[in-house]
Amino acid sequence: MKVKDNFILKKIADSYVVIPIRSRTVDFSGVIKLTESASVLWQMLEKGAEREELVARLLEEYEVDDNTAREDVDRFLQKLREADLIE
């Protein structure tokens, strides 16, 4: 799984935002605000991470149980699919 081209993640003050660039500005206007944990997942998706890698990272970085990590990853991926941001 991978984030589609022409989106970049930026940290602005204490916030993480995804901004469309180049041709994506026509298809997608605005920005997407992410939590810190979502920004970690986004960065992994930029490199082509799979679901299980994302779950493992949440378990490693945050104090969550396996079920919560899986639900959070699935919810995040679903939102990205709905916005047509991942391949």
N, C-alpha and C positions, 0 to 999 in steps of 0.2 A: 504494500500500500504506500502511496506517496502523495504528498501535497502537489497540486497542479502548479505548473510554472507560472511565473509572474505575480507571485504573492511574496511579500517579505514580512518578517516579524521584527518589530522594533520595541525597545523598552523606552518608554517616555515617562520620566519621573518614576513613580512606583507602579505604573501600569504597563501591560503588554498589549500591543495592538498588531493586527495583521492588516497590511495595506496592499491594495492591488496596484500593480505597476504595468507599464506598457499597454499591451492590448487588453488586459483584464480591466482597465479602468472603464472601458466601454460596456463590458458585460456586468461589471460589479461596481457599484458606486458606494462609497462610504468606507468604514473601517470595522474590524471585528475586534472587540475587546476580549482578552483572555485572562484567566486567572494564572497564577504562577505555575500551578501543576499542569494546566492546559498548555502553557507555553513550553514546558518540558516535553510534553507529548508532541506538540507541533514540530519542535526541532528534530525529534526522532523521525517523524513522518517526512520531513524534508530529505532525510537520508534513506527513506524506503523501509522503515520499520514495520513489522507485522504486529498483529493484535497481542500475541503472547509476550513480545518484547516490551510493548507498552505497559501491559499489566505488571510484568516483572519490575519495570522501572518505578512504577508507583509504589509497589511493595517495598522496594529498596529505599526510596526517598522519603516516603511518608508513613506515618503510623496508621495504616489502614489494614483491614483484613482482606483476604483473597476475594471474597464475594463482593465487597465494596469496591475494590480496585477494578474488578471485571465489569461491574455495573457502570462505574464512572467512565471507563474506557469505551464501553459500548455506547453510552449516551453521547460522549464527545464525538465518536466516529459517526454516529447517526446524524448529529447536527452538521458535521462537515459534509456528509453525503447530501443532505437536504439542501445545503447551500452550494452544492456542486464544486467543492473545493479539493476533493481527493480523487485519485484514479484507482 
